[in-house]
Amino acid sequence: MKTDCSPKAPMPDPRPPVPEPRVEEPAGVVCRHCGCRDLPVYYTRRRNGRIIRVRECRNCGRRMMTREEEV
């Protein structure tokens, strides 16, 4: 009995391919001027059913306002 030892094409993997892990940007507020993510709340006010927060960037010192609607 003679066996054939020649290389053969690899068998296809029956398992579905594993997707590559997605690298996502962290969520949150970013300073529009310098890109810093350290923006603590400077003060908060309620107006017309909204919450208005003023945040101050610890890197460049600029302030920005965010608005949140109450659900």
C-alpha positions as CSV (number, residue, x, y, z in Angstrom):
1,M,0.0,0.0,0.0
2,K,1.4,3.3,-1.1
3,T,0.5,6.7,0.6
4,D,0.7,10.0,-1.1
5,C,2.6,12.6,0.9
6,S,2.3,15.5,-1.5
7,P,1.0,18.9,-0.1
8,K,-2.7,19.5,-0.5
9,A,-4.8,22.7,-0.3
10,P,-5.7,23.5,3.3
11,M,-9.2,22.6,4.4
12,P,-11.6,25.6,4.7
13,D,-12.4,26.5,8.3
14,P,-16.1,25.7,9.0
15,R,-16.3,28.3,11.7
16,P,-17.5,31.9,10.8
17,P,-14.7,34.5,10.7
18,V,-14.2,36.4,14.0
19,P,-14.7,40.1,13.4
20,E,-11.8,42.4,14.2
21,P,-12.3,44.4,17.4
22,R,-13.5,47.9,16.7
23,V,-11.5,50.7,18.2
24,E,-14.0,53.4,19.1
25,E,-13.4,57.0,20.3
26,P,-14.3,57.4,23.9
27,A,-17.5,59.3,24.4
28,G,-17.7,62.6,26.1
29,V,-17.2,66.3,25.7
30,V,-14.0,67.5,23.9
31,C,-12.7,71.1,23.9
32,R,-13.2,72.5,20.4
33,H,-10.1,74.6,20.7
34,C,-7.4,72.3,22.1
35,G,-8.9,68.8,22.0
36,C,-8.6,68.3,25.8
37,R,-11.1,65.9,27.4
38,D,-10.8,67.4,30.9
39,L,-13.8,69.7,31.1
40,P,-15.3,69.9,34.6
41,V,-18.6,71.7,35.0
42,Y,-18.2,75.4,36.0
43,Y,-21.8,76.0,36.8
44,T,-25.3,74.5,36.1
45,R,-28.6,76.2,35.4
46,R,-32.2,75.1,34.7
47,R,-34.0,77.0,32.0
48,N,-37.2,76.1,30.1
49,G,-37.1,72.4,30.9
50,R,-33.4,72.2,29.9
51,I,-30.3,71.8,32.0
52,I,-27.5,74.2,30.8
53,R,-24.0,73.5,31.9
54,V,-21.0,75.7,31.4
55,R,-17.7,73.7,31.3
56,E,-14.2,75.1,31.5
57,C,-11.3,73.4,29.8
58,R,-8.4,72.8,32.3
59,N,-5.9,73.0,29.5
60,C,-6.7,76.2,27.6
61,G,-9.2,77.8,30.1
62,R,-11.9,78.4,27.5
63,R,-15.5,77.8,28.4
64,M,-18.2,76.0,26.5
65,M,-21.9,75.5,27.1
66,T,-23.8,72.2,26.8
67,R,-27.6,71.8,26.9
68,E,-29.4,68.7,28.1
69,E,-33.2,68.1,27.7
70,E,-35.1,66.5,30.6
71,V,-36.9,63.3,29.5
